[in-house]
């Protein structure tokens, strides 16, 4: 809600991200992160944004104003805390997904490797005069050849991914 409101109000005022960043004394990338929902402004910055857009902070946060009391710093902080918790939950679920994905890739690579080693090179002894067997044999050989050359890098990358996405206490 906040990200859409900042972007919409900025466009209504005819400001670019660069122009808004100059008015708020921040870098343009900060405005971009707010509009993408990657971060949120702190309470003091929300007040500055509301002054630039000439709109109440509660409107920025997506609420309609039922009373004429100006937003207090405590109310703004509470709303920002909720938004920050939502962002943290989103990041945590993304981290968990990536962690499980890397674990899954490692398991699949190890299972394929075990399958290749237990089956051996039986396909090398097939009768390659039969066209169907020759196509199948060449396909298996090409797969094994590529897998043996690519799998170590994929396995190392997945292990690094597991380490980077593990939960830090």
NUVEXRO-381036 format. One line per 2 residues: number of its first residue (from 1); their letters; for each residue x, y, z of N, C-alpha, C. Coordinates in pm, 1 decimal. Layout:
<rs>
NUM> a> X/Y/Z/X/Y/Z/X/Y/Z  ...;
</rs>
This chain:
<rs>
1> xx> 82.9/-118.3/0.0/0.0/0.0/0.0/87.7/125.1/0.0  186.9/128.7/87.5/273.4/246.0/96.9/348.2/268.4/-32.8;
3> xx> 400.9/159.1/-90.6/480.2/174.0/-212.5/397.0/230.5/-327.0  271.5/182.7/-341.5/185.9/235.0/-448.0/150.8/380.8/-422.7;
5> xx> 126.3/415.4/-296.8/88.8/552.9/-264.4/202.2/651.0/-292.7  324.2/613.7/-257.8/438.0/702.8/-284.1/452.7/723.1/-434.0;
7> xx> 444.7/614.6/-509.5/461.3/624.0/-655.2/348.7/705.9/-717.9  226.0/681.0/-675.0/111.0/751.0/-731.4/116.7/900.8/-699.2;
9> xx> 146.1/934.7/-575.2/154.0/1075.8/-537.1/269.6/1146.1/-607.9  380.9/1075.7/-625.0/495.1/1135.0/-695.8/456.9/1167.2/-839.4;
11> xx> 388.1/1073.1/-904.0/347.2/1095.4/-1042.8/240.9/1205.1/-1051.9  150.1/1210.3/-954.6/48.0/1315.6/-954.0/110.6/1453.8/-942.1;
13> xx> 218.0/1462.3/-865.7/287.7/1590.9/-850.1/380.3/1619.2/-968.0  392.7/1522.3/-1060.6/476.7/1540.9/-1177.7/625.8/1537.2/-1145.9;
15> xx> 661.7/1462.2/-1043.1/801.2/1454.5/-1001.4/863.5/1323.7/-1049.2  988.0/1330.3/-1089.6/1063.1/1208.4/-1117.9/1120.1/1158.2/-985.3;
17> xx> 1172.1/1035.5/-987.7/1234.2/982.8/-866.4/1353.0/1070.2/-826.2  1425.8/1117.4/-925.8/1542.2/1202.9/-899.9/1499.7/1333.2/-832.1;
19> xx> 1393.0/1395.6/-883.4/1346.1/1523.3/-826.1/1296.5/1504.5/-683.1  1223.4/1394.0/-660.2/1174.4/1366.6/-524.7/1291.7/1339.1/-430.2;
21> xx> 1391.2/1267.9/-479.5/1506.1/1237.5/-394.1/1580.1/1364.8/-353.8  1586.6/1461.6/-443.5/1651.5/1589.1/-411.8/1572.4/1662.7/-304.1;
23> xx> 1438.8/1662.4/-317.5/1354.5/1730.9/-218.8/1364.7/1666.5/-80.6  1384.8/1533.1/-79.0/1390.8/1462.0/48.8/1534.0/1443.0/98.9;
25> xx> 1630.4/1485.4/17.8/1772.0/1474.6/52.0/1814.5/1328.5/71.8  1772.1/1243.4/-22.7/1812.9/1103.0/-25.5/1858.5/1070.9/-168.1;
27> xx> 1918.2/954.4/-187.3/1958.8/914.8/-321.7/1838.1/858.6/-397.2  1844.2/863.2/-529.7/1732.8/817.3/-612.3/1701.1/670.3/-587.1;
29> xx> 1802.5/588.8/-560.3/1780.7/446.5/-537.8/1692.1/421.5/-415.7  1698.2/510.8/-318.7/1613.3/497.9/-200.4/1466.7/510.7/-239.7;
31> xx> 1436.2/608.4/-324.0/1298.1/626.9/-371.9/1255.4/501.5/-448.1  1343.4/450.3/-532.2/1312.9/330.0/-610.0/1282.8/212.1/-517.5;
33> xx> 1362.3/194.6/-412.1/1339.6/84.2/-318.0/1206.1/100.2/-245.8  1170.8/224.6/-211.3/1040.5/245.9/-146.2/928.1/207.5/-240.9;
35> xx> 939.5/248.2/-367.1/832.6/222.9/-463.2/824.4/76.3/-502.7  931.1/2.3/-487.5/929.9/-141.1/-517.1/893.0/-223.7/-394.2;
37> xx> 884.9/-159.1/-278.2/851.6/-230.2/-155.3/969.1/-306.3/-96.2  1090.8/-270.9/-137.3/1209.6/-338.7/-84.4/1252.0/-281.0/50.2;
39> xx> 1211.0/-159.6/77.3/1237.8/-97.9/207.0/1128.5/4.4/232.9  1125.6/55.8/354.2/1025.9/157.5/389.4/1097.2/274.7/456.8;
41> xx> 1043.0/393.2/436.7/1103.1/509.3/503.2/1076.0/504.8/653.4  1166.1/566.8/731.1/1142.3/572.2/875.4/1035.8/678.6/905.0;
43> xx> 1000.2/690.0/1031.7/888.9/778.6/1070.5/916.8/923.5/1034.8  1037.9/970.4/1059.7/1070.1/1110.0/1028.0/1065.5/1134.7/877.7;
45> xx> 1111.2/1037.3/799.8/1109.5/1051.5/654.9/966.5/1050.4/603.5  878.5/970.2/666.7/737.9/969.7/626.5/675.9/1108.0/645.1;
47> xx> 713.8/1173.4/751.7/662.6/1309.1/775.3/713.0/1402.4/666.1  839.8/1390.2/628.8/895.6/1473.1/521.7/826.0/1445.5/389.1;
49> xx> 799.8/1318.0/360.9/730.3/1281.7/236.8/590.2/1341.6/235.9  522.3/1332.7/350.8/386.3/1387.5/357.0/386.5/1538.5/336.4;
51> xx> 491.7/1605.6/381.3/501.2/1749.9/360.9/527.0/1782.6/213.5  612.5/1704.2/148.1/640.4/1727.6/6.1/513.6/1706.0/-76.6;
53> xx> 438.0/1601.8/-44.7/316.8/1570.3/-120.0/194.1/1646.0/-68.6  211.3/1717.5/43.6/101.5/1792.5/104.7/-18.1/1700.9/132.5;
55> xx> 12.7/1587.5/197.5/-90.1/1489.8/231.2/-56.9/1430.3/367.6  -156.0/1389.4/445.0/-128.1/1330.8/576.6/-53.7/1197.5/565.7;
57> xx> 21.9/1164.9/667.6/97.4/1039.8/670.5/2.7/920.7/666.8  -110.1/930.2/733.0/-204.3/818.3/733.9/-255.6/788.4/593.1;
59> xx> -266.4/890.3/509.2/-305.5/867.4/370.8/-192.9/794.8/296.4  -69.0/832.0/324.0/45.2/762.3/264.0/43.3/614.5/300.9;
61> xx> 5.1/586.4/424.9/3.2/448.8/473.6/-122.7/373.6/431.8  -212.8/442.1/360.1/-328.5/374.1/304.3/-454.7/381.7/386.4;
63> xx> -462.2/472.1/481.0/-581.2/484.2/563.5/-656.2/611.2/528.0  -786.3/605.7/544.6/-865.3/726.8/526.3/-871.0/799.1/660.5;
65> xx> -876.4/928.0/655.0/-872.8/1008.0/777.6/-1015.5/1031.0/825.4  -1043.5/987.5/948.0/-1176.0/1007.2/1003.8/-1178.1/1124.7/1101.1;
67> xx> -1061.6/1163.8/1145.6/-1054.1/1277.2/1237.2/-944.5/1370.6/1188.1  -943.5/1490.3/1237.1/-851.6/1591.6/1188.9/-721.6/1598.4/1268.6;
69> xx> -698.3/1502.3/1359.0/-574.5/1503.7/1437.3/-456.1/1469.8/1348.9  -348.8/1544.8/1359.7/-230.3/1509.3/1281.0/-167.8/1380.4/1336.2;
71> xx> -97.6/1310.7/1249.0/-34.2/1184.9/1288.6/74.1/1210.4/1392.5  72.0/1127.1/1493.7/177.2/1138.2/1593.7/291.4/1045.3/1554.4;
73> xx> 406.0/1073.6/1606.5/523.7/993.1/1576.6/504.4/849.4/1624.1  434.1/831.3/1734.7/410.5/696.7/1787.2/322.4/615.6/1692.7;
75> xx> 215.9/678.0/1640.6/127.1/608.0/1547.8/201.7/569.7/1420.1  282.2/661.3/1371.7/358.4/635.0/1249.9/457.2/521.2/1274.6;
77> xx> 522.0/523.0/1389.2/618.0/417.9/1422.3/549.9/281.9/1430.3  431.0/276.5/1488.0/358.0/150.4/1497.9/321.6/97.0/1359.2;
79> xx> 277.0/186.9/1271.3/241.1/145.1/1135.5/364.3/98.0/1059.4  475.2/167.6/1077.6/599.6/127.8/1011.3/649.8/-5.9/1064.2;
81> xx> 629.7/-29.3/1192.4/671.8/-156.1/1250.4/595.9/-271.4/1186.9  467.0/-251.3/1163.4/385.5/-354.5/1098.2/436.7/-379.8/956.2;
83> xx> 465.2/-271.9/883.2/515.9/-285.7/746.4/650.7/-356.1/746.3  737.9/-319.3/840.1/869.5/-383.7/848.8/857.0/-532.0/882.1;
85> xx> 761.9/-568.0/968.5/739.5/-709.0/1000.6/692.3/-785.6/877.3  605.2/-723.9/797.7/558.3/-788.8/675.8/673.5/-808.9/577.1;
87> xx> 760.0/-709.0/564.1/876.7/-722.8/476.0/970.0/-832.1/526.1  989.4/-839.2/657.8/1077.0/-941.4/715.1/1019.5/-1081.7/690.5;
89> xx> 887.4/-1096.5/703.3/824.7/-1226.3/678.1/839.8/-1265.6/531.3  827.5/-1169.5/442.3/842.7/-1195.5/299.8/985.3/-1240.4/268.9;
91> xx> 1083.1/-1171.1/326.0/1223.3/-1209.3/305.5/1252.3/-1347.3/362.9  1195.9/-1377.0/480.1/1218.9/-1506.2/544.3/1159.3/-1619.8/461.1;
93> xx> 1040.0/-1600.4/407.0/980.5/-1706.1/325.0/1059.9/-1724.6/195.8  1113.1/-1618.8/139.0/1197.0/-1629.6/19.3/1326.7/-1703.9/52.5;
95> xx> 1385.8/-1674.0/168.5/1507.6/-1741.0/210.9/1483.1/-1890.8/229.2  1371.4/-1925.5/293.2/1338.5/-2066.4/315.2/1320.1/-2139.4/182.2;
97> xx> 1249.9/-2074.9/88.0/1227.6/-2136.4/-42.5/1360.4/-2163.2/-112.6  1448.2/-2063.0/-115.7/1577.8/-2080.0/-181.1/1661.0/-2187.9/-112.6;
99> xx> 1656.1/-2191.3/19.8/1731.1/-2291.9/95.4/1684.7/-2432.9/57.8  1552.8/-2452.5/56.1/1498.7/-2583.4/19.8/1527.6/-2617.1/-126.2;
101> xx> 1526.0/-2518.0/-212.7/1557.9/-2539.8/-354.0/1701.4/-2589.4/-369.4  1795.3/-2525.2/-301.6/1935.5/-2568.3/-309.5/1953.7/-2708.9/-252.1;
103> xx> 1885.3/-2739.1/-143.5/1892.9/-2874.4/-87.3/1837.4/-2975.2/-187.7  1725.8/-2941.7/-250.5/1666.3/-3030.4/-350.7/1759.0/-3054.2/-469.1;
105> xx> 1824.8/-2949.2/-515.3/1918.9/-2963.8/-626.6/2032.8/-3057.5/-587.1  2085.6/-3040.5/-467.0/2193.9/-3128.7/-419.9/2147.2/-3274.5/-417.5;
107> xx> 2028.7/-3297.5/-365.1/1976.9/-3434.9/-355.1/1959.4/-3494.8/-494.2  1902.8/-3418.3/-586.3/1881.5/-3467.8/-723.0/2014.6/-3499.1/-790.5;
109> xx> 2111.9/-3410.1/-775.8/2243.1/-3433.8/-836.8/2308.3/-3559.7/-781.2  2300.0/-3578.9/-650.4/2360.0/-3697.2/-587.8/2287.9/-3824.8/-633.4;
111> xx> 2154.4/-3818.4/-643.7/2078.4/-3935.3/-688.5/2112.6/-3970.4/-833.3  2124.0/-3871.6/-919.6/2161.0/-3898.9/-1059.3/2301.7/-3958.1/-1065.0;
113> xx> 2393.5/-3901.4/-988.2/2529.9/-3954.1/-986.7/2531.9/-4099.5/-940.5  2458.2/-4129.3/-833.2/2451.9/-4268.0/-785.1/2389.9/-4359.2/-890.0;
115> xx> 2287.8/-4309.0/-958.6/2225.5/-4388.3/-1065.3/2321.6/-4416.6/-1178.6  2397.6/-4317.9/-1217.9/2496.0/-4336.1/-1326.4/2604.2/-4435.1/-1284.9;
117> xx> 2652.5/-4422.2/-1161.6/2761.3/-4512.1/-1118.4/2713.2/-4655.7/-1099.1  2591.7/-4676.5/-1053.5/2542.7/-4813.8/-1034.1/2506.4/-4879.7/-1166.6;
119> xx> 2458.8/-4803.1/-1263.0/2424.1/-4861.7/-1392.8/2547.7/-4887.5/-1477.6  2652.1/-4811.4/-1452.9/2775.9/-4832.4/-1528.4/2762.1/-4789.5/-1673.9;
121> xx> 2843.9/-4850.7/-1758.5/2845.2/-4817.0/-1901.0/2785.3/-4928.9/-1985.1  2677.5/-4988.7/-1941.1/2614.8/-5098.7/-2014.8/2572.6/-5055.7/-2154.1;
123> xx> 2539.5/-4934.2/-2172.2/2494.2/-4886.6/-2303.2/2605.1/-4891.3/-2407.5  2729.9/-4899.7/-2363.0/2842.3/-4906.7/-2456.7/2847.0/-5043.0/-2528.0;
125> xx> 2783.9/-5144.3/-2468.0/2786.7/-5278.9/-2525.0/2665.3/-5308.2/-2612.5  2578.0/-5212.4/-2632.9/2458.4/-5234.5/-2713.4/2495.1/-5252.7/-2860.0;
127> xx> 2401.6/-5309.3/-2935.7/2419.0/-5325.3/-3080.5/2377.4/-5194.4/-3147.4  2475.3/-5117.1/-3188.9/2447.9/-4985.3/-3246.4/2408.0/-4991.5/-3393.9;
129> xx> 2389.6/-5114.8/-3447.1/2335.4/-5128.5/-3582.6/2185.3/-5105.3/-3582.7  2123.0/-5124.2/-3467.6/1979.6/-5096.7/-3454.0/1963.0/-4944.8/-3435.8;
131> xx> 1890.8/-4876.7/-3525.2/1881.6/-4730.1/-3519.5/1821.8/-4676.6/-3388.6  1721.2/-4745.5/-3335.9/1659.5/-4695.7/-3212.6/1755.1/-4707.6/-3094.2;
133> xx> 1824.9/-4819.0/-3087.1/1921.5/-4836.7/-2978.6/2038.5/-4739.6/-2992.6  2077.6/-4714.5/-3114.8/2190.7/-4623.2/-3134.0/2153.1/-4481.2/-3091.5;
135> xx> 2032.1/-4438.3/-3123.1/1987.3/-4303.9/-3081.7/1979.7/-4297.1/-2929.9  1922.4/-4398.8/-2868.0/1910.9/-4402.9/-2722.1/2049.7/-4407.1/-2656.8;
137> xx> 2138.6/-4489.8/-2711.0/2273.3/-4501.4/-2655.7/2351.1/-4371.1/-2666.1  2341.4/-4305.6/-2780.8/2410.5/-4176.8/-2798.2/2351.6/-4072.7/-2703.5;
139> xx> 2219.5/-4073.4/-2687.0/2154.5/-3979.1/-2594.8/2200.4/-4000.4/-2451.2  2206.0/-4127.8/-2409.4/2252.2/-4157.6/-2272.5/2397.6/-4116.7/-2256.3;
141> xx> 2478.7/-4149.8/-2355.9/2620.6/-4114.3/-2348.3/2638.9/-3962.0/-2341.7  2562.8/-3888.2/-2421.2/2573.3/-3741.7/-2419.4/2529.8/-3686.8/-2282.7;
143> xx> 2423.0/-3743.0/-2226.5/2377.1/-3698.3/-2095.1/2483.7/-3723.1/-1989.0  2538.2/-3844.6/-1988.5/2641.4/-3879.1/-1889.0/2762.1/-3788.5/-1907.0;
145> xx> 2804.2/-3768.0/-2030.6/2920.7/-3684.6/-2059.1/2899.2/-3541.9/-2006.6  2782.2/-3483.8/-2035.5/2752.3/-3347.9/-1987.5/2737.5/-3344.7/-1835.9;
147> xx> 2667.9/-3444.3/-1781.4/2643.4/-3445.5/-1637.5/2774.7/-3450.0/-1559.5  2867.0/-3536.3/-1600.0/2994.1/-3550.8/-1529.0/3073.9/-3420.6/-1532.5;
149> xx> 3057.4/-3341.0/-1636.7/3133.2/-3216.5/-1648.0/3064.7/-3097.7/-1579.4  2933.6/-3100.4/-1574.4/2859.8/-2986.7/-1518.9/2821.6/-3008.2/-1372.4;
151> xx> 2790.2/-3130.2/-1334.0/2740.4/-3159.3/-1199.2/2830.9/-3111.4/-1086.4  2963.0/-3124.8/-1096.1/3045.1/-3076.4/-983.9/3026.9/-2926.4/-957.4;
153> xx> 3018.3/-2849.4/-1064.3/2998.6/-2704.9/-1046.6/2859.7/-2675.4/-988.6  2759.2/-2748.2/-1037.8/2623.5/-2729.6/-985.8/2616.3/-2771.4/-839.4;
155> xx> 2683.5/-2879.2/-804.4/2683.6/-2925.4/-665.5/2753.5/-2825.0/-574.3  2868.8/-2776.5/-617.3/2940.1/-2675.6/-537.6/2855.0/-2549.8/-523.1;
157> xx> 2793.8/-2505.3/-633.7/2706.5/-2387.3/-627.8/2589.1/-2407.4/-534.2  2531.1/-2525.9/-536.7/2418.4/-2554.8/-447.6/2461.0/-2558.6/-301.5;
159> xx> 2577.2/-2614.6/-275.1/2627.4/-2618.7/-137.0/2654.6/-2476.8/-86.8  2713.9/-2395.2/-173.0/2734.9/-2253.9/-136.4/2600.2/-2186.3/-112.3;
161> xx> 2502.1/-2215.2/-197.8/2367.4/-2158.1/-180.2/2304.1/-2200.3/-49.2  2322.6/-2326.4/-12.5/2269.4/-2376.4/115.9/2334.4/-2298.1/230.7;
163> xx> 2465.2/-2281.9/222.9/2535.8/-2210.0/330.3/2491.5/-2063.8/338.3  2472.0/-2001.0/223.6/2433.4/-1859.5/223.9/2289.3/-1834.9/266.6;
165> xx> 2202.5/-1934.7/245.1/2060.5/-1915.5/278.6/2021.4/-1980.7/409.6  2118.1/-2037.6/482.7/2082.2/-2099.1/610.7/2041.1/-1988.0/708.1;
167> xx> 1961.7/-2027.9/805.6/1911.4/-1930.1/901.9/2024.0/-1886.4/993.8  2040.0/-1757.1/1003.6/2144.1/-1701.1/1089.1/2081.7/-1660.6/1222.0;
169> x> 2143.3/-1703.3/1329.5/2088.5/-1670.6/1462.8/2155.6/-1551.2/1521.7;
</rs>
